[in-house]
């Protein structure tokens, strides 16, 4: 969900207004996904690198996550949406960690799963998986490990690999997002900022995806 701050700057608004607009747009996109019978949406909300930003901006984003969790639980339950958070959650404030546990528990029956990547980095995820393997498996077991079994140690365990990935704002890089899981994903790079994406943009991506031939190496 790239371009919130640049969208705000072009409109001569504070960067915080861009983040709020990005949050509102995510709720809108969830409705589009539901209309398209999509079962999983993974949103890259805050990367491991984002911790290096101005502490005031980081604080605002943590407050926004708190607000989103407080306000969305009942709405998600009503709309049959399940919430799951992936990332290095130990870096998050303790109260936010508790809110995440509560939100995941109360929405676990939802049919559309929103996966929020917060404090997420693909390299950090793979490294964490390796450390867990070393702590819990013998050398012999590790050498026998298949790709499928290795995926069980990733933060996305029980979440299907993404079929398609959309990056907004005109940037043409993957920025440490799901490097393992996106091996065969179809990528779409859109020129508009995240808050400016429209239903027509979304529908065009879905239509284009349907016309791509996915051989998966075969």
SEGU-659574 format. One line per 8 residues: for each residue x, y, z of N, C-alpha, C. Coordinates in nm, 4 decimals, always signed. Layout:
<recs>
X Y Z X Y Z X Y Z | ...
</recs>
This chain:
<recs>
+0.0867 -0.1187 +0.0000 +0.0000 +0.0000 +0.0000 +0.0899 +0.1231 +0.0000 | +0.1500 +0.1535 -0.1144 +0.2567 +0.2535 -0.1200 +0.2055 +0.3891 -0.1689 | +0.2618 +0.4950 -0.1117 +0.2358 +0.6293 -0.1620 +0.1487 +0.7166 -0.0751 | +0.1182 +0.6735 +0.0472 +0.0320 +0.7540 +0.1344 +0.0891 +0.8930 +0.1599 | +0.2174 +0.8998 +0.1933 +0.2785 +1.0283 +0.2274 +0.2907 +1.1189 +0.1048 | +0.3277 +1.0608 -0.0090 +0.3389 +1.1415 -0.1306 +0.2027 +1.1931 -0.1766 | +0.0999 +1.1111 -0.1595 -0.0370 +1.1533 -0.1918 -0.0743 +1.2744 -0.1068 | -0.0445 +1.2680 +0.0218 -0.0760 +1.3792 +0.1120 +0.0049 +1.5038 +0.0762
+0.1326 +1.4851 +0.0440 +0.2187 +1.5997 +0.0120 +0.1691 +1.6735 -0.1107 | +0.1268 +1.5999 -0.2137 +0.0777 +1.6644 -0.3352 -0.0506 +1.7423 -0.3104 | -0.1246 +1.7018 -0.2087 -0.2474 +1.7738 -0.1725 -0.2219 +1.8765 -0.0626 | -0.0931 +1.8964 -0.0286 -0.0521 +1.9906 +0.0761 -0.1174 +1.9577 +0.2104 | -0.1184 +1.8277 +0.2408 -0.1710 +1.7783 +0.3676 -0.0570 +1.7201 +0.4494 | -0.0813 +1.7014 +0.5783 +0.0178 +1.6359 +0.6641 +0.0290 +1.4894 +0.6256 | +0.1468 +1.4311 +0.6473 +0.1660 +1.2901 +0.6137 +0.0700 +1.2001 +0.6908 | +0.0322 +1.2437 +0.8116 -0.0633 +1.1651 +0.8910 -0.1972 +1.1529 +0.8187
-0.2344 +1.2587 +0.7443 -0.3593 +1.2532 +0.6675 -0.3496 +1.1476 +0.5580 | -0.2297 +1.1310 +0.5043 -0.2100 +1.0280 +0.4031 -0.2254 +0.8885 +0.4600 | -0.1712 +0.8674 +0.5793 -0.1840 +0.7363 +0.6424 -0.3302 +0.7059 +0.6759 | -0.4037 +0.8070 +0.7223 -0.5454 +0.7863 +0.7526 -0.6231 +0.7540 +0.6255 | -0.5905 +0.8242 +0.5160 -0.6569 +0.7963 +0.3886 -0.6239 +0.6554 +0.3411 | -0.5002 +0.6120 +0.3666 -0.4612 +0.4766 +0.3288 -0.5387 +0.3713 +0.4052 | -0.5622 +0.3978 +0.5322 -0.6415 +0.3070 +0.6154 -0.7853 +0.2980 +0.5639 | -0.8438 +0.4129 +0.5310 -0.9809 +0.4141 +0.4795 -0.9881 +0.3419 +0.3449
-0.8834 +0.3579 +0.2637 -0.8833 +0.2911 +0.1330 -0.8756 +0.1394 +0.1496 | -0.7994 +0.0932 +0.2480 -0.7911 -0.0510 +0.2714 -0.9285 -0.1083 +0.3013 | -1.0065 -0.0390 +0.3826 -1.1416 -0.0871 +0.4137 -1.2265 -0.0943 +0.2865 | -1.2072 +0.0037 +0.1988 -1.2803 +0.0051 +0.0720 -1.2383 -0.1117 -0.0169 | -1.1091 -0.1350 -0.0255 -1.0575 -0.2432 -0.1092 -1.1043 -0.3793 -0.0589 | -1.1184 -0.3929 +0.0716 -1.1701 -0.5192 +0.1260 -1.3095 -0.5490 +0.0714 | -1.3893 -0.4453 +0.0561 -1.5221 -0.4629 -0.0021 -1.5143 -0.5086 -0.1464 | -1.4203 -0.4525 -0.2221 -1.4020 -0.4944 -0.3611 -1.3565 -0.6393 -0.3679
-1.2653 -0.6756 -0.2777 -1.2153 -0.8131 -0.2753 -1.3285 -0.9108 -0.2447 | -1.4117 -0.8719 -0.1518 -1.5246 -0.9579 -0.1150 -1.6193 -0.9760 -0.2327 | -1.6429 -0.8668 -0.3058 -1.7290 -0.8738 -0.4247 -1.6698 -0.9664 -0.5310 | -1.5374 -0.9750 -0.5348 -1.4683 -1.0586 -0.6337 -1.4465 -1.2006 -0.5837 | -1.5023 -1.2334 -0.4674 -1.4926 -1.3670 -0.4083 -1.3480 -1.4051 -0.3770 | -1.2673 -1.3052 -0.3401 -1.1299 -1.3294 -0.2976 -1.1315 -1.3708 -0.1508 | -1.0549 -1.4727 -0.1165 -1.0588 -1.5283 +0.0189 -0.9495 -1.4733 +0.1102 | -0.8393 -1.4269 +0.0520 -0.7277 -1.3754 +0.1325 -0.6778 -1.2442 +0.0736
-0.6585 -1.1463 +0.1602 -0.5955 -1.0198 +0.1232 -0.4805 -0.9960 +0.2200 | -0.3596 -0.9806 +0.1666 -0.2433 -0.9503 +0.2499 -0.2029 -0.8063 +0.2237 | -0.2016 -0.7244 +0.3277 -0.1699 -0.5819 +0.3133 -0.0406 -0.5504 +0.3872 | +0.0549 -0.4937 +0.3156 +0.1852 -0.4564 +0.3729 +0.1687 -0.3202 +0.4395 | +0.1510 -0.3206 +0.5711 +0.1161 -0.1979 +0.6424 +0.2358 -0.1262 +0.7046 | +0.3369 -0.2032 +0.7484 +0.4507 -0.1427 +0.8188 +0.5671 -0.2404 +0.8106 | +0.6763 -0.1976 +0.7499 +0.7891 -0.2873 +0.7292 +0.8898 -0.2782 +0.8424 | +0.9813 -0.3734 +0.8448 +1.0892 -0.3681 +0.9443 +1.1734 -0.2419 +0.9245
+1.1854 -0.1971 +0.8010 +1.2616 -0.0756 +0.7723 +1.1892 +0.0503 +0.8175 | +1.0567 +0.0440 +0.8279 +0.9795 +0.1618 +0.8686 +1.0078 +0.2051 +1.0120 | +1.0683 +0.1170 +1.0929 +1.1045 +0.1558 +1.2292 +1.2089 +0.2686 +1.2288 | +1.2769 +0.2877 +1.1152 +1.3805 +0.3905 +1.1062 +1.3224 +0.5297 +1.0789 | +1.1929 +0.5381 +1.0576 +1.1311 +0.6678 +1.0287 +1.1291 +0.7572 +1.1526 | +1.0896 +0.8816 +1.1304 +1.0777 +0.9779 +1.2398 +0.9939 +0.9158 +1.3524 | +1.0425 +0.9178 +1.4763 +0.9679 +0.8578 +1.5885 +0.8252 +0.9097 +1.6012 | +0.8022 +1.0344 +1.5625 +0.6662 +1.0893 +1.5705 +0.5735 +1.0215 +1.4699
+0.6275 +0.9912 +1.3516 +0.5463 +0.9223 +1.2517 +0.5207 +0.7779 +1.2947 | +0.6223 +0.7132 +1.3496 +0.6057 +0.5759 +1.3980 +0.4997 +0.5712 +1.5076 | +0.5056 +0.6676 +1.5994 +0.4066 +0.6733 +1.7081 +0.2665 +0.6906 +1.6509 | +0.2526 +0.7783 +1.5509 +0.1205 +0.7986 +1.4898 +0.0695 +0.6685 +1.4278 | +0.1585 +0.5961 +1.3595 +0.1168 +0.4713 +1.2956 +0.0766 +0.3660 +1.3985 | +0.1501 +0.3585 +1.5100 +0.1111 +0.2651 +1.6154 -0.0254 +0.3021 +1.6725 | -0.0484 +0.4323 +1.6901 -0.1785 +0.4789 +1.7385 -0.2883 +0.4465 +1.6378 | -0.2551 +0.4588 +1.5085 -0.3531 +0.4273 +1.4039 -0.3866 +0.2786 +1.4049
-0.2854 +0.1940 +1.4254 -0.3125 +0.0501 +1.4356 -0.4045 +0.0210 +1.5549 | -0.3773 +0.0884 +1.6667 -0.4631 +0.0698 +1.7851 -0.6077 +0.1090 +1.7532 | -0.6227 +0.2253 +1.6927 -0.7558 +0.2752 +1.6575 -0.8264 +0.1794 +1.5621 | -0.7517 +0.1315 +1.4631 -0.8098 +0.0401 +1.3652 -0.8592 -0.0879 +1.4318 | -0.7798 -0.1407 +1.5241 -0.8201 -0.2635 +1.5928 -0.9417 -0.2402 +1.6803 | -0.9423 -0.1290 +1.7519 -1.0551 -0.0990 +1.8402 -1.1848 -0.0801 +1.7621 | -1.1750 -0.0153 +1.6459 -1.2950 +0.0197 +1.5701 -1.3415 -0.0903 +1.4748 | -1.2520 -0.1808 +1.4389 -1.2828 -0.2730 +1.3296 -1.3357 -0.4087 +1.3728
-1.3145 -0.4471 +1.4972 -1.3514 -0.5830 +1.5381 -1.4986 -0.6128 +1.5122 | -1.5854 -0.5265 +1.5613 -1.7289 -0.5507 +1.5428 -1.7672 -0.5447 +1.3953 | -1.7066 -0.4507 +1.3218 -1.7341 -0.4378 +1.1784 -1.6880 -0.5623 +1.1039 | -1.5716 -0.6134 +1.1395 -1.5201 -0.7340 +1.0754 -1.6086 -0.8547 +1.1045 | -1.6539 -0.8660 +1.2285 -1.7405 -0.9784 +1.2639 -1.8716 -0.9703 +1.1855 | -1.9241 -0.8487 +1.1709 -2.0491 -0.8294 +1.0962 -2.0310 -0.8628 +0.9481 | -1.9126 -0.8294 +0.8934 -1.8866 -0.8511 +0.7510 -1.8180 -0.9843 +0.7243 | -1.8034 -1.0662 +0.8274 -1.7456 -1.2004 +0.8130 -1.6000 -1.1942 +0.7663
-1.5223 -1.1034 +0.8269 -1.3814 -1.0869 +0.7934 -1.2954 -1.1341 +0.9101 | -1.1997 -1.2170 +0.8805 -1.1031 -1.2654 +0.9803 -0.9767 -1.1803 +0.9718 | -0.9217 -1.1439 +1.0859 -0.7992 -1.0649 +1.0890 -0.6831 -1.1492 +1.1402 | -0.5698 -1.1410 +1.0696 -0.4487 -1.2074 +1.1148 -0.3326 -1.1102 +1.0942 | -0.2444 -1.1019 +1.1929 -0.1283 -1.0144 +1.1859 -0.0030 -1.0988 +1.1713 | +0.0831 -1.0637 +1.0755 +0.2119 -1.1321 +1.0603 +0.3240 -1.0292 +1.0733 | +0.4395 -1.0758 +1.1164 +0.5544 -0.9879 +1.1331 +0.6222 -1.0148 +1.2667 | +0.7229 -0.9361 +1.2949 +0.7928 -0.9466 +1.4226 +0.7133 -0.8686 +1.5270
+0.6123 -0.9345 +1.5814 +0.5201 -0.8654 +1.6736 +0.5843 -0.8296 +1.8067 | +0.6966 -0.8926 +1.8374 +0.7645 -0.8626 +1.9644 +0.8175 -0.7195 +1.9691 | +0.8358 -0.6576 +1.8522 +0.8831 -0.5192 +1.8483 +0.7709 -0.4182 +1.8708 | +0.6475 -0.4637 +1.8631 +0.5332 -0.3744 +1.8806 +0.5115 -0.3440 +2.0285 | +0.4480 -0.2297 +2.0598 +0.4156 -0.1990 +2.1998 +0.3321 -0.3114 +2.2622 | +0.3530 -0.3374 +2.3899 +0.2865 -0.4493 +2.4575 +0.1346 -0.4399 +2.4496 | +0.0807 -0.3190 +2.4667 -0.0651 -0.3060 +2.4628 -0.1195 -0.3372 +2.3243 | -0.0422 -0.3036 +2.2210 -0.0848 -0.3343 +2.0844 -0.0794 -0.4848 +2.0596
+0.0191 -0.5519 +2.1150 +0.0266 -0.6971 +2.1032 -0.0978 -0.7624 +2.1632 | -0.1433 -0.7108 +2.2760 -0.2632 -0.7654 +2.3416 -0.3873 -0.7416 +2.2565 | -0.3952 -0.6240 +2.1958 -0.5095 -0.5924 +2.1100 -0.5121 -0.6842 +1.9879 | -0.3943 -0.7166 +1.9354 -0.3845 -0.8065 +1.8203 -0.4372 -0.9449 +1.8564 | -0.3957 -0.9968 +1.9706 -0.4423 -1.1290 +2.0154 -0.5944 -1.1300 +2.0280 | -0.6490 -1.0241 +2.0871 -0.7939 -1.0137 +2.1062 -0.8666 -1.0078 +1.9716 | -0.8152 -0.9255 +1.8794 -0.8796 -0.9094 +1.7489 -0.8755 -1.0393 +1.6685 | -0.7621 -1.1088 +1.6719 -0.7510 -1.2341 +1.5977 -0.8460 -1.3396 +1.6535
-0.8577 -1.3449 +1.7847 -0.9449 -1.4430 +1.8478 -1.0916 -1.4154 +1.8164 | -1.1307 -1.2895 +1.8236 -1.2729 -1.2554 +1.8074 -1.3202 -1.2606 +1.6620 | -1.2257 -1.2585 +1.5664 -1.2670 -1.2595 +1.4254 -1.2305 -1.3903 +1.3545 | -1.1884 -1.4905 +1.4302 -1.1310 -1.6107 +1.3679 -1.2299 -1.6894 +1.2817 | -1.3573 -1.6620 +1.2887 -1.4539 -1.7364 +1.2077 -1.4820 -1.6748 +1.0723 | -1.4178 -1.5623 +1.0398 -1.4466 -1.4933 +0.9149 -1.4038 -1.5692 +0.7912 | -1.4782 -1.5506 +0.6815 -1.4495 -1.6223 +0.5565 -1.3485 -1.5487 +0.4697 | -1.3481 -1.4149 +0.4743 -1.2452 -1.3371 +0.4057 -1.1375 -1.3052 +0.5076
-1.0150 -1.3463 +0.4804 -0.9061 -1.3268 +0.5756 -0.8208 -1.2070 +0.5341 | -0.8158 -1.1060 +0.6199 -0.7258 -0.9926 +0.6003 -0.5999 -1.0185 +0.6807 | -0.4887 -1.0291 +0.6105 -0.3601 -1.0501 +0.6751 -0.2847 -0.9171 +0.6712 | -0.2601 -0.8597 +0.7885 -0.1863 -0.7342 +0.7959 -0.0406 -0.7637 +0.8292 | +0.0490 -0.7209 +0.7422 +0.1921 -0.7372 +0.7659 +0.2425 -0.6132 +0.8381 | +0.2701 -0.6280 +0.9676 +0.3142 -0.5164 +1.0515 +0.4481 -0.5537 +1.1150 | +0.5448 -0.4649 +1.1056 +0.6815 -0.4952 +1.1483 +0.7293 -0.6180 +1.0721 | +0.6997 -0.6174 +0.9408 +0.7286 -0.7326 +0.8558 +0.8444 -0.7040 +0.7609
+0.9285 -0.8016 +0.7445 +1.0333 -0.8006 +0.6432 +1.0566 -0.9430 +0.5981 | +1.0645 -0.9653 +0.4684 +1.0788 -1.1007 +0.4171 +1.2061 -1.1695 +0.4611 | +1.3166 -1.0956 +0.4622 +1.4421 -1.1559 +0.5057 +1.4368 -1.1903 +0.6545 | +1.3784 -1.1001 +0.7332 +1.3650 -1.1266 +0.8768 +1.2784 -1.2494 +0.9011 | +1.1755 -1.2673 +0.8200 +1.0869 -1.3827 +0.8332 +1.1631 -1.5129 +0.8068 | +1.2399 -1.5155 +0.6996 +1.3161 -1.6366 +0.6653 +1.4215 -1.6658 +0.7719 | +1.4873 -1.5608 +0.8208 +1.5881 -1.5790 +0.9254 +1.5242 -1.6326 +1.0536 | +1.4067 -1.5804 +1.0887 +1.3360 -1.6288 +1.2076 +1.2981 -1.7759 +1.1922
+1.2584 -1.8144 +1.0714 +1.2232 -1.9542 +1.0459 +1.3445 -2.0452 +1.0630 | +1.4592 -2.0011 +1.0137 +1.5817 -2.0805 +1.0263 +1.6212 -2.0973 +1.1730 | +1.6112 -1.9884 +1.2488 +1.6449 -1.9955 +1.3911 +1.5526 -2.0912 +1.4650 | +1.4234 -2.0891 +1.4302 +1.3292 -2.1810 +1.4946 +1.3599 -2.3252 +1.4576 | +1.3979 -2.3474 +1.3333 +1.4348 -2.4822 +1.2897 +1.5554 -2.5345 +1.3674 | +1.6568 -2.4513 +1.3791 +1.7787 -2.4909 +1.4507 +1.7493 -2.5240 +1.5965 | +1.6547 -2.4492 +1.6558 +1.6195 -2.4701 +1.7966 +1.5334 -2.5944 +1.8180 | +1.4599 -2.6355 +1.7126 +1.3599 -2.7401 +1.7341 +1.3802 -2.8676 +1.6534
+1.4737 -2.8648 +1.5593 +1.4947 -2.9827 +1.4755 +1.6401 -3.0281 +1.4814 | +1.6594 -3.1558 +1.4604 +1.7956 -3.2078 +1.4522 +1.8542 -3.1750 +1.3140 | +1.9849 -3.1862 +1.3032 +2.0506 -3.1607 +1.1747 +1.9964 -3.2543 +1.0671 | +1.9738 -3.3794 +1.1034 +1.9211 -3.4768 +1.0078 +1.7816 -3.4369 +0.9603 | +1.6983 -3.3912 +1.0535 +1.5628 -3.3495 +1.0167 +1.5651 -3.2273 +0.9256 | +1.6572 -3.1357 +0.9537 +1.6669 -3.0142 +0.8718 +1.7090 -3.0489 +0.7298 | +1.8023 -3.1391 +0.7135 +1.8481 -3.1765 +0.5803 +1.7395 -3.2476 +0.4995 | +1.6451 -3.3108 +0.5683 +1.5363 -3.3803 +0.4996 +1.4164 -3.2893 +0.4714
+1.4252 -3.1658 +0.5150 +1.3116 -3.0738 +0.5067 +1.2743 -3.0416 +0.3619 | +1.1462 -3.0465 +0.3308 +1.0975 -3.0067 +0.1984 +1.0605 -2.8586 +0.2004 | +1.0379 -2.8016 +0.0821 +0.9950 -2.6623 +0.0745 +0.8624 -2.6433 +0.1472 | +0.7733 -2.7397 +0.1309 +0.6416 -2.7300 +0.1948 +0.6540 -2.7302 +0.3470 | +0.7401 -2.8151 +0.3993 +0.7580 -2.8220 +0.5446 +0.8299 -2.6983 +0.5978 | +0.9239 -2.6445 +0.5194 +0.9918 -2.5220 +0.5613 +0.8915 -2.4078 +0.5740 | +0.7939 -2.4021 +0.4834 +0.6933 -2.2961 +0.4854 +0.6117 -2.2976 +0.6146 | +0.6077 -2.4120 +0.6819 +0.5345 -2.4212 +0.8086 +0.6015 -2.3396 +0.9193
+0.7253 -2.2978 +0.8974 +0.7969 -2.2199 +0.9980 +0.7956 -2.0692 +0.9669 | +0.7319 -2.0335 +0.8570 +0.7201 -1.8921 +0.8210 +0.6024 -1.8287 +0.8943 | +0.6002 -1.6961 +0.9012 +0.4905 -1.6248 +0.9672 +0.3590 -1.6443 +0.8922 | +0.3674 -1.6828 +0.7654 +0.2464 -1.7020 +0.6840 +0.1952 -1.8452 +0.6877 | +0.2394 -1.9224 +0.7865 +0.1891 -2.0593 +0.7986 +0.0360 -2.0584 +0.7923 | -0.0198 -2.1509 +0.7152 -0.1648 -2.1666 +0.6977 -0.2268 -2.0579 +0.6096 | -0.1444 -1.9731 +0.5489 -0.1938 -1.8710 +0.4567 -0.1427 -1.9067 +0.3174 | -0.2295 -1.9172 +0.2174 -0.1828 -1.9545 +0.0830 -0.0866 -1.8502 +0.0256
+0.0067 -1.8958 -0.0576 +0.0927 -1.8021 -0.1285 +0.0067 -1.7128 -0.2169 | +0.0425 -1.5853 -0.2302 -0.0417 -1.4942 -0.3084 -0.0394 -1.5259 -0.4580 | -0.1566 -1.5266 -0.5205 -0.1658 -1.5446 -0.6650 -0.1238 -1.4172 -0.7372 | -0.1656 -1.3032 -0.6852 -0.1275 -1.1770 -0.7465 -0.0915 -1.0752 -0.6389 | +0.0012 -0.9874 -0.6730 +0.0451 -0.8824 -0.5816 +0.0388 -0.7483 -0.6538 | -0.0213 -0.6499 -0.5896 -0.0333 -0.5155 -0.6447 +0.0552 -0.4214 -0.5649 | +0.1395 -0.3456 -0.6350 +0.2114 -0.2368 -0.5690 +0.1726 -0.1051 -0.6357 | +0.1293 -0.0104 -0.5556 +0.0900 +0.1194 -0.6071 +0.2063 +0.2173 -0.6016
+0.1849 +0.3368 -0.6533 +0.2732 +0.4546 -0.6462 +0.3787 +0.4608 -0.7554 | +0.3828 +0.3645 -0.8460 +0.4769 +0.3710 -0.9570 +0.6137 +0.3132 -0.9281 | +0.6384 +0.2709 -0.8054 +0.7671 +0.2080 -0.7736 +0.7715 +0.0674 -0.8321 | +0.8879 +0.0295 -0.8877 +0.8993 -0.0991 -0.9556 +0.9953 -0.1912 -0.8821 | +0.9685 -0.2141 -0.7562 +1.0490 -0.3068 -0.6766 +0.9578 -0.3761 -0.5750 | +1.0073 -0.4874 -0.5212 +0.9232 -0.5680 -0.4320 +0.9423 -0.5343 -0.2846 | +1.0520 -0.4640 -0.2510 +1.0725 -0.4095 -0.1164 +1.0554 -0.5101 -0.0032 | +1.1189 -0.6276 -0.0190 +1.1265 -0.7223 +0.0917 +0.9898 -0.7787 +0.1313
+0.8977 -0.7825 +0.0361 +0.7623 -0.8310 +0.0644 +0.7456 -0.9744 +0.0162 | +0.7287 -1.0663 +0.1113 +0.6992 -1.2066 +0.0831 +0.7919 -1.2680 -0.0223 | +0.9244 -1.2592 -0.0054 +1.0147 -1.3124 -0.1078 +1.0001 -1.4626 -0.1301 | +0.9758 -1.5374 -0.0228 +0.9565 -1.6823 -0.0372 +0.8214 -1.7126 -0.1014 | +0.7170 -1.6486 -0.0510 +0.5807 -1.6813 -0.0915 +0.5454 -1.6300 -0.2322 | +0.6177 -1.5296 -0.2804 +0.5826 -1.4679 -0.4085 +0.6581 -1.5271 -0.5268 | +0.7192 -1.6437 -0.5080 +0.8020 -1.7037 -0.6129 +0.7270 -1.7157 -0.7463 | +0.5967 -1.7442 -0.7409 +0.5181 -1.7579 -0.8632 +0.3970 -1.6644 -0.8662
+0.4040 -1.5574 -0.7913 +0.2960 -1.4599 -0.7922 +0.3002 -1.3769 -0.9200 | +0.1846 -1.3303 -0.9629 +0.1755 -1.2352 -1.0729 +0.1798 -1.0947 -1.0134 | +0.2736 -1.0127 -1.0628 +0.2912 -0.8776 -1.0083 +0.2243 -0.7736 -1.0973 | +0.1647 -0.6746 -1.0302 +0.1053 -0.5603 -1.1004 +0.1568 -0.4331 -1.0333 | +0.2227 -0.3476 -1.1115 +0.2755 -0.2218 -1.0604 +0.1900 -0.1080 -1.1161 | +0.1200 -0.0385 -1.0293 +0.0272 +0.0664 -1.0710 +0.0870 +0.2051 -1.0449 | +0.0591 +0.3023 -1.1304 +0.1207 +0.4345 -1.1174 +0.0614 +0.5230 -1.0084 | -0.0632 +0.4988 -0.9710 -0.1290 +0.5873 -0.8736 -0.0887 +0.5534 -0.7301
-0.0991 +0.6535 -0.6414 -0.0731 +0.6310 -0.4997 -0.1853 +0.5460 -0.4411 | -0.1538 +0.4772 -0.3309 -0.2520 +0.3868 -0.2708 -0.3860 +0.4546 -0.2404 | -0.3904 +0.5724 -0.1776 -0.5212 +0.6315 -0.1481 -0.6023 +0.6675 -0.2729 | -0.5355 +0.6734 -0.3888 -0.6034 +0.7154 -0.5117 -0.6518 +0.5985 -0.5963 | -0.6233 +0.4751 -0.5561 -0.6656 +0.3604 -0.6357 -0.8178 +0.3535 -0.6386 | -0.8745 +0.3206 -0.7548 -1.0199 +0.3174 -0.7714 -1.0690 +0.1754 -0.7958 | -1.1988 +0.1609 -0.7903 -1.2591 +0.0304 -0.8189 -1.2272 -0.0129 -0.9624 | -1.2239 +0.0849 -1.0539 -1.1913 +0.0527 -1.1932 -1.0482 +0.0002 -1.2047
-0.9546 +0.0608 -1.1302 -0.8159 +0.0125 -1.1303 -0.8097 -0.1314 -1.0793 | -0.8797 -0.1554 -0.9700 -0.8811 -0.2883 -0.9083 -0.9409 -0.3914 -1.0031 | -1.0546 -0.3589 -1.0624 -1.1210 -0.4524 -1.1525 -1.0353 -0.4825 -1.2742 | -0.9612 -0.3827 -1.3229 -0.8737 -0.4057 -1.4388 -0.7627 -0.5054 -1.4034 | -0.7070 -0.4926 -1.2820 -0.6042 -0.5876 -1.2383 -0.6614 -0.7291 -1.2339 | -0.7805 -0.7423 -1.1781 -0.8438 -0.8747 -1.1689 -0.8673 -0.9318 -1.3081 | -0.9143 -0.8483 -1.4007 -0.9375 -0.8950 -1.5374 -0.8067 -0.9346 -1.6053 | -0.7029 -0.8508 -1.5887 -0.5729 -0.8817 -1.6498 -0.5151 -1.0106 -1.5921
-0.5302 -1.0292 -1.4616 -0.4802 -1.1506 -1.3967 -0.5474 -1.2739 -1.4574 | -0.6768 -1.2636 -1.4833 -0.7497 -1.3762 -1.5408 -0.7024 -1.4148 -1.6799 | -0.6363 -1.3210 -1.7492 -0.5880 -1.3469 -1.8839 -0.4419 -1.3913 -1.8889 | -0.3738 -1.3893 -1.7758 -0.2348 -1.4346 -1.7743 -0.2277 -1.5869 -1.7682 | -0.1304 -1.6418 -1.8343 -0.1115 -1.7875 -1.8337 -0.0104 -1.8217 -1.7247 | -0.0529 -1.8933 -1.6233 +0.0310 -1.9262 -1.5089 +0.0798 -2.0703 -1.5230 | +0.1982 -2.0854 -1.5759 +0.2511 -2.2201 -1.6007 +0.3186 -2.2792 -1.4771 | +0.3569 -2.1933 -1.3834 +0.4222 -2.2393 -1.2597 +0.5421 -2.3284 -1.2882
+0.6185 -2.2912 -1.3902 +0.7399 -2.3633 -1.4238 +0.7199 -2.4865 -1.5086 | +0.5965 -2.5200 -1.5411 +0.5685 -2.6439 -1.6154 +0.5771 -2.6203 -1.7660
</recs>
